[in-house]
Amino acid sequence: DDHNNIWVSHPYKGVYKIRVKDMRTKSVLLYTDKKGLPSTFNNHIYKVKNRIAVGTEKGVYEYNATKDKFEISNFFNPIFGKKYVRYLKEDAQGNIWFIEEKKLGVAQYNGKTYNILYIPELNGKTLGGFEHINCVDKNNVFIGAQKGFYHLNYEKYLANDVKQQVRISLVKSFGKSDKVLFGGYFGDVNENAAQKIAPKIKHGWNSFHFEYSSTVSKNKANTFYSCYLKGFDEKWSALDKKTEKDYTNLPAGDYVFMVKTHDNLGNESAVASYEFTILPPWYQSIVAYLVYGLIFLGIIYLVYKRQQRKITNQRIAFLKEQEHTKYMHQLEMDKSEKEIIKLKNEKLELEIETKNSELASNTMHLVQKADMMSKIKGELFKLKKELKDDTQTADFNKIIRLLNAEEKSDESWEQFSVHFDKVHVDFIKHLKDTYPAITSNELRLSAYLKMNLSTKEIAKLMKISPRGVEIGRYRLRKKLNVPSNVNLFEFFNAV
């Protein structure tokens, strides 16, 4: 080096620095992993770019005289990274020749940066441990080999630039049997062959085999391929010398298979492509979905017809039962008028008793319903106060409005009034006819009073307070001209 030190690498001990003075050894220092090297094995020392550089299994390291240790080289690391460089040699043009394991390459200098170029024709030709490259000039580079040496005209090698072309020669699909979709293009190999029709493949043949090759027969060893299946792959494949590619069990969809070539000089071909479509399975086709829709509509129609038939049969059975009842009734009338009257009275009493039972049941149901609606509204108001989300508050308000609308519904009252008039012989109708000014609420209150319900029960049924019931009772008494000493229950029973 610049200080007249002699550097020597040992295959398994590390790197030695020998200080010489007056042709005598002054000192010997050993640099190992304790002095910055990644390992004591496989270290190869060279002087390149006036730097003491060591090729290791983890990249190129450089000697730092200030720290007296080896470090990852800031100069060589951007060029070689973590490559295992066994040999380094600089030529007159500033290029750095190197041997990476058994591959020969050149880090070409363009005045600013370095670009790596491999020479695959000489891969494995050098002798491990005895590597040597002699760069005489651009036209004469000598590389030591196992039996002599190789002569390389580097300038001519770089000029040997052939335009790359790639062609897809075979496309096959696989299913229950093989099917050749494309057998190659036999026109001018220097022209691109445009695919006219993209075949549509049945879903059963969804595995594919592609074969391709470069149209340049020269330097086949330096040709690499990269593939990409649009619609399936996420990125182009790594460079490979294989001239075939397989895909299995591809889903339904549109695809474009693309392939391109690269050579060791960095040349890249145009992309060759092949388009195809895999059809969905029959059970996912448009026709299948139409059939599914028709089946669904057919099921709905059958259910509808069955329900209609059931209703018709029930109506017929009801009419038959009515006819039978009329017939039996006529027979009884023929036997004896008194017997008929007796049976009729018994039947009426039974019907009245049944209607009374139904009326009582309906009344209790109305009371329970009113009570439950009130409790639900109360719980909803409590939950609403705890909500902070405006959307949820709006939903609660909607539910409360629905409950209020249900409470105001007259449907339950209409059903109740029908049953009530049947039991009490048109009591409500009689009140309407006798007292035309009476209101609907007053009619309802009159019915509840006739049933002798408590004030609390009436309040729940009418959705008012007990006080409101008392006021309603007072107004009703006044409208019907009932004296204060007459009980309203007794008055209505006499009507």
Order of alpha helices (4+ residues) and beta strands (2+ residues): beta-beta-beta-beta-beta-beta-beta-alpha-beta-beta-beta-beta-beta-beta-beta-alpha-beta-beta-beta-beta-beta-beta-beta-beta-alpha-alpha-alpha-alpha-alpha-alpha-alpha-alpha-alpha
